[in-house]
Amino acid sequence: MRRRLRQEWRALLLAIGLLTRVPIPAIGSCDSRTVGLSLHWYPVAGLLIALPLVAVAALTQSSPPLAAALVLCAWVALTGALHLDGLADCADAWVGGMGDRERTLAIMRDPASGPVAVTALVLLLLLKWTALTVIIAAPLDTGWWLIPVLARLAVVLAFISTPYVRPGGMGDGLGEQRSPCAIAVVGAASALAALLLTPARIGGLWLVAASLLFWCWRRAMRRRLGGFTGDGAGALVELLEAALLVVTALAAGGVAS
């Protein structure tokens, strides 16, 4: 029992260290089992990202545009722009790959960013900032802080349902060593929190939007690559966060009017 608890603790620290820039104790090298167990802690890492964002929004809410900008800066800083990098790589690869699998994967490995990547990042950040401005100015608690949690839950679902196609990549081996029971518990808890801690209309819209986007993302990844990569997972996080923020802003704006 004690050994299992130590392994889970190391798995949690591994998830936090990978997905955030929150300082963690040194854990050294981890075996494949611990790496696999880290997967079901991804939503918890999302919660650690969300809590400081709530504090920033609360302290600066008197000026919604400024609050939204500061929240977005904190959001990027807490993740180290990890997922934005994945989105940028995917944007370049999807356009430059011209439908060819190997060319697409090769462009994803290239650290340089082209104009398509820059455009995608600017548009996504603009979309997030605008949505956050509306949400922070809204007269009701939308539960928007759950969005980082749900976006990382989507990555867990990706590893469950979709082949990982880059041997030696950051996600290699995660799917094989996962704990189905723990993932089911974490997934159910995250979904339940989204339904209980948000207005009913917003929770329902989140479910529809997230399901549709995940289906489109998975279909695109399988058709082009036969599965997904770490960059694809990063793109999924960013696209899902942006989509849920927009849905929340539209719902909150409707209430405010």
C-alpha positions as CSV (number, residue, x, y, z in Angstrom):
1,M,0.0,0.0,0.0
2,R,2.8,2.4,1.0
3,R,4.7,1.6,-2.2
4,R,1.5,2.3,-4.3
5,L,1.0,5.6,-2.6
6,R,4.6,6.6,-3.3
7,Q,4.2,5.6,-6.9
8,E,1.0,7.7,-7.2
9,W,2.7,10.6,-5.6
10,R,5.5,10.4,-8.1
11,A,3.0,10.1,-10.9
12,L,1.2,13.2,-9.7
13,L,4.5,15.2,-9.6
14,L,5.4,13.9,-13.0
15,A,2.0,15.2,-14.4
16,I,2.5,18.5,-12.8
17,G,6.1,18.8,-14.0
18,L,5.1,18.0,-17.5
19,L,2.0,20.1,-17.9
20,T,2.8,23.1,-15.8
21,R,5.7,25.3,-14.6
22,V,4.7,24.9,-11.0
23,P,7.9,24.0,-9.0
24,I,8.0,20.4,-7.9
25,P,10.5,18.3,-5.9
26,A,13.1,16.4,-7.9
27,I,11.7,12.9,-8.6
28,G,14.5,11.4,-10.7
29,S,13.8,8.9,-13.4
30,C,10.5,7.1,-13.4
31,D,9.6,3.6,-14.6
32,S,7.0,3.0,-17.4
33,R,4.3,2.2,-14.8
34,T,4.7,5.6,-13.0
35,V,4.7,7.4,-16.4
36,G,1.4,5.6,-17.3
37,L,-0.1,6.4,-13.9
38,S,0.6,10.1,-14.4
39,L,-2.0,10.2,-17.1
40,H,-5.0,10.2,-14.7
41,W,-3.5,13.1,-12.8
42,Y,-3.6,15.4,-15.8
43,P,-7.0,17.0,-14.8
44,V,-5.4,17.7,-11.4
45,A,-2.6,19.5,-13.1
46,G,-5.3,21.5,-14.9
47,L,-6.8,22.5,-11.5
48,L,-3.4,23.8,-10.4
49,I,-3.4,26.0,-13.4
50,A,-6.9,27.2,-12.8
51,L,-6.6,28.3,-9.2
52,P,-4.1,31.1,-9.8
53,L,-6.1,32.3,-12.7
54,V,-9.2,32.7,-10.5
55,A,-7.1,34.7,-8.1
56,V,-5.8,37.0,-10.8
57,A,-9.3,37.5,-12.2
58,A,-10.7,38.3,-8.7
59,L,-8.0,40.8,-7.9
60,T,-8.3,42.7,-11.2
61,Q,-12.0,42.3,-12.1
62,S,-12.8,46.0,-11.8
63,S,-11.3,46.3,-15.3
64,P,-12.4,43.3,-17.4
65,P,-10.1,43.9,-20.4
66,L,-7.1,44.3,-18.2
67,A,-8.1,41.3,-16.0
68,A,-8.5,39.2,-19.2
69,A,-5.1,40.1,-20.4
70,L,-3.5,39.4,-17.0
71,V,-5.3,36.1,-16.7
72,L,-4.2,35.1,-20.2
73,C,-0.6,36.0,-19.4
74,A,-0.7,33.9,-16.2
75,W,-2.3,31.1,-18.2
76,V,0.5,31.0,-20.7
77,A,3.2,31.4,-18.0
78,L,1.8,28.5,-15.9
79,T,1.9,26.1,-18.8
80,G,5.2,27.4,-20.3
81,A,3.4,27.8,-23.6
82,L,3.6,24.0,-24.0
83,H,0.3,23.6,-25.6
84,L,0.6,26.7,-27.7
85,D,3.8,25.2,-29.2
86,G,1.8,22.1,-30.1
87,L,-0.9,24.2,-31.8
88,A,1.8,26.1,-33.8
89,D,3.5,23.0,-34.9
90,C,0.2,21.4,-36.0
91,A,-0.9,24.6,-37.9
92,D,2.3,24.6,-39.9
93,A,2.3,20.9,-40.5
94,W,-1.3,20.7,-41.5
95,V,-0.9,23.3,-44.2
96,G,2.6,22.5,-45.2
97,G,2.1,18.8,-45.1
98,M,-0.3,18.9,-48.1
99,G,-2.1,15.8,-47.0
100,D,1.1,13.6,-46.8
101,R,1.6,11.8,-43.5
102,E,5.4,11.7,-43.5
103,R,5.8,15.3,-44.6
104,T,3.3,16.4,-41.9
105,L,5.2,14.6,-39.2
106,A,8.5,16.0,-40.4
107,I,7.2,19.6,-40.3
108,M,5.9,19.0,-36.7
109,R,9.5,18.0,-35.7
110,D,10.9,21.3,-37.1
111,P,11.2,23.8,-34.2
112,A,10.9,26.8,-36.5
113,S,7.5,28.5,-36.8
114,G,6.1,29.7,-40.1
115,P,3.5,32.4,-40.9
116,V,0.6,29.9,-40.5
117,A,1.7,29.0,-37.0
118,V,2.1,32.7,-36.0
119,T,-1.4,33.5,-37.4
120,A,-3.0,30.6,-35.6
121,L,-1.4,31.7,-32.3
122,V,-2.5,35.3,-32.7
123,L,-6.0,34.4,-33.6
124,L,-6.4,31.9,-30.8
125,L,-5.0,34.3,-28.1
126,L,-7.2,37.1,-29.4
127,L,-10.2,34.8,-29.2
128,K,-9.3,33.7,-25.6
129,W,-8.8,37.3,-24.5
130,T,-12.1,38.5,-26.0
131,A,-14.0,35.6,-24.4
132,L,-12.3,36.2,-21.0
133,T,-13.2,39.9,-21.1
134,V,-16.9,39.0,-21.6
135,I,-16.8,36.3,-18.9
136,I,-15.1,38.4,-16.3
137,A,-17.6,41.2,-16.9
138,A,-20.6,38.9,-16.6
139,P,-22.8,39.2,-13.5
140,L,-22.9,35.4,-12.8
141,D,-20.4,32.7,-11.9
142,T,-19.9,30.7,-15.0
143,G,-17.4,28.2,-13.6
144,W,-15.0,29.1,-16.4
145,W,-12.0,28.0,-14.2
146,L,-13.0,24.4,-14.8
147,I,-12.0,24.7,-18.5
148,P,-8.3,23.9,-18.0
149,V,-9.3,20.8,-16.1
150,L,-11.7,19.6,-18.8
151,A,-9.1,20.4,-21.6
152,R,-6.6,18.1,-19.9
153,L,-9.2,15.5,-19.3
154,A,-9.6,15.5,-23.1
155,V,-6.0,14.5,-23.5
156,V,-6.6,11.6,-21.2
157,L,-9.5,10.5,-23.4
158,A,-7.2,10.9,-26.5
159,F,-4.7,8.4,-25.1
160,I,-7.6,6.0,-24.3
161,S,-9.2,6.2,-27.7
162,T,-6.6,7.1,-30.2
163,P,-3.3,5.5,-31.2
164,Y,-0.1,7.5,-30.4
165,V,2.0,7.5,-33.6
166,R,5.4,9.0,-32.6
167,P,7.7,6.4,-31.0
168,G,10.0,8.0,-28.5
169,G,7.8,11.1,-28.3
170,M,6.7,12.7,-25.0
171,G,3.5,10.6,-25.0
172,D,5.1,7.3,-25.9
173,G,4.1,4.6,-23.5
174,L,1.4,6.6,-21.7
175,G,-1.5,4.7,-23.2
176,E,-0.1,1.2,-22.5
177,Q,0.5,1.8,-18.8
178,R,-2.6,3.7,-17.9
179,S,-5.0,2.7,-15.0
180,P,-8.5,2.4,-16.5
181,C,-10.2,2.4,-13.1
182,A,-8.4,5.6,-12.0
183,I,-9.0,7.3,-15.3
184,A,-12.8,6.5,-15.0
185,V,-12.9,7.9,-11.5
186,V,-11.0,11.1,-12.4
187,G,-13.1,11.5,-15.6
188,A,-16.4,11.1,-13.8
189,A,-15.4,13.5,-11.1
190,S,-14.3,16.1,-13.6
191,A,-17.5,15.8,-15.6
192,L,-19.6,15.9,-12.5
193,A,-17.8,19.0,-11.3
194,A,-18.5,20.7,-14.6
195,L,-22.2,19.9,-14.3
196,L,-22.6,20.8,-10.6
197,L,-20.4,23.9,-10.5
198,T,-21.7,25.7,-13.6
199,P,-25.1,27.0,-14.6
200,A,-27.0,24.1,-16.2
201,R,-27.2,25.8,-19.6
202,I,-23.4,26.3,-19.7
203,G,-22.6,22.8,-18.5
204,G,-24.8,21.4,-21.3
205,L,-23.3,23.6,-23.9
206,W,-19.8,22.6,-22.8
207,L,-20.7,18.9,-23.2
208,V,-22.0,19.4,-26.7
209,A,-19.1,21.7,-27.8
210,A,-16.4,19.5,-26.3
211,S,-17.8,16.3,-27.7
212,L,-18.1,17.8,-31.2
213,L,-14.6,19.3,-31.2
214,F,-13.0,16.1,-29.8
215,W,-14.7,14.1,-32.6
216,C,-13.5,16.5,-35.3
217,W,-9.9,16.5,-33.8
218,R,-9.7,12.7,-33.5
219,R,-11.1,12.3,-37.0
220,A,-8.6,14.7,-38.5
221,M,-5.7,13.1,-36.7
222,R,-6.6,9.6,-37.7
223,R,-7.2,10.5,-41.3
224,R,-3.9,12.4,-41.7
225,L,-1.6,10.6,-39.3
226,G,-3.3,7.3,-38.3
227,G,-3.3,8.6,-34.7
228,F,-2.0,11.6,-32.8
229,T,1.2,13.1,-31.5
230,G,2.2,15.2,-28.5
231,D,1.8,18.3,-30.7
232,G,-1.7,17.1,-31.6
233,A,-2.5,16.8,-27.9
234,G,-1.3,20.3,-27.3
235,A,-3.4,21.6,-30.1
236,L,-6.4,19.7,-28.6
237,V,-5.9,21.5,-25.3
238,E,-5.7,24.9,-26.8
239,L,-8.6,24.5,-29.2
240,L,-10.8,23.0,-26.5
241,E,-10.0,25.8,-24.1
242,A,-10.8,28.4,-26.7
243,A,-14.0,26.7,-27.8
244,L,-15.3,26.4,-24.2
245,L,-14.3,30.0,-23.4
246,V,-16.3,31.2,-26.4
247,V,-19.3,29.1,-25.5
248,T,-19.2,30.4,-22.0
249,A,-18.8,34.0,-23.2
250,L,-21.8,33.7,-25.5
251,A,-23.9,32.1,-22.7
252,A,-22.8,34.7,-20.2
253,G,-23.3,37.6,-22.6
254,G,-26.9,36.3,-23.3
255,V,-27.6,36.4,-19.6
256,A,-26.1,39.9,-19.1
257,S,-28.2,41.3,-22.0
